[in-house]
Amino acid sequence: MSSRACDVLVVGAGVVGLTAAWRALDAGAGVVVLDPAPGDGATHAAAGMLAPVMEAGFGEEGQARLGTAALALWPSYASAVEHAAGLPPGAVGLDTTSGTLALAYDADDVVALRRLLALHRQWGLGSAELPPAAAREREPGTGPRVAGAAWVPGDHSVDPRALHAALAGVVAARGTVVRRAAAALTWADGAVTGAVDAAGTTYAAGTVVLAAGHASGTLYAGAPTRPVPGTTLRLLADADRAPRVVVRGVVQGRPVYAVPRPVRPDGTREVVVGATSHERADDHLTRAGDVFALLRDVRVLLPGLDEAVLLEATTRSRPGSPDNAPLLGRAAPGLHLATGHHRNGILLAPLTAAALDHALGAAPSAWADEEAAGAAVAAAARYADPLRFGPACGTPAGRTPVSSTIEGGTA
């Protein structure tokens, strides 16, 4: 059985895991990342909405606060990733100018939308109701039967696949990515000391960052994650038939969204349509009914997409937690969690970066405004405490639970 040593071992190479690896590298650590298929989990299906307002559901104020803290970091985070990867500005597709249009199909959907807008006002989130005619001015492709609308200027979007490719380049250039799954964490004297991969190789590390998405719970019982499968479709439409802004709608109680990418040189746009959400096992299989439902509902809101070409149907599982908020911070000696991000993994990537900087003793001011980074760290400590479900559930037999903190350091 072979072995190797590193300062920081990151388990998982989606956007969250690679963000953690990047921050550890910037802190001067030697980094190894374990993942059998980097970027092929939730990152691969993600549409890339940066939407703390429209993602704010009833009973989820903590998630809204996490999201707004993360969004404040997004411009500096995107710029820092592009710079680290040697890419031009805008390479990861961050759009902070277009905003989001929320649409309600029928009278009952309008009632639900107004309830959500009232919640936004209560929490101090920015949104405003629009008459359908005003919605069509913002998005001319809005369907004729839409009964209500709202404008959310602060909800934006990014291209997760472009972001992942940029992060992967940074990490591959300065660290080591091993295309194997982690089979188990290793422990000694109450502390996590590394992991064993599926081929039997042991990795000794001063710090392990567990960012394995919904599979995190199979490696550490204190990360009660579960798969929440969802399907996204990628369409290719003529630019004059595609939406110009992110559109989020409800059609007879069913949520649907359309996220446009920039116009291509040939005058077409890719449009990502989603998202279904199920509580079932992760199998990467796309159900015919999900594809039908997404196309049925999006064409009601945006009829021009009828002429689009269906490029891809992708089903992957988001990592859910019992309260659908992430698990972010120190869970045991030698172990940090960065998982359970549910439907907001892309949005929360900069917050994860700030929290890891703090945990590793790095200075976030090199890439982020100090005040915004501090607010993100505080939000993570308050709403994403990895021990909030009880430290005993993740402590191996005979171990002593540790207190909740996100402080730590590399070996």
HULINNOR-V760799 format. One record per helix or strand. SS is the DSSP state (alpha for helix, beta for strand). FROM is the first residue (numbers start at 1). TO is the last residue. If there is no record, write none. Layout:
ss: (SS SS)
from: (FROM FROM)
to: (TO TO)
//
This chain:
ss: (beta alpha beta alpha beta alpha beta beta alpha beta alpha beta beta alpha beta beta beta beta alpha beta beta beta beta alpha alpha beta beta beta alpha alpha alpha alpha alpha beta)
from: (3 15 31 42 49 61 95 100 107 128 132 148 156 160 176 182 191 202 213 226 246 254 268 288 303 309 327 335 342 349 364 370 391 405)
to: (11 26 34 45 50 85 95 104 123 130 138 152 157 174 178 188 197 210 219 238 251 260 274 301 307 320 332 339 344 360 366 383 394 405)
//
